[in-house]
Amino acid sequence: MAGRLLKFIVYLAVLGGVALVAFAYLGPWFGADFSPPRSEIRQPVVLDAD
């Protein structure tokens, strides 16, 4: 019984990984945009050289 359960969990994990990779590659064709928002950020940096 435990062997079948472990095998099922492994199959489920592999199927989930394949589905995640497929969604990452095919998502932009279906309207999912994974790119981060682009904006320029300027922040002054004070260097203490003592």
JONOR-V361808 format. One record per pair of residues at least 4 apart in sequence whose C-alpha atoms are under 6 Angstrom apart, sorted by sequence separation. I is the first residue (numbers start at 1). J is the second residue. If there is no record, write none. Layout:
i->I j->J
i->I j->J
//
This chain:
i->22 j->26
i->23 j->27
i->28 j->32
i->27 j->32
i->28 j->33
//
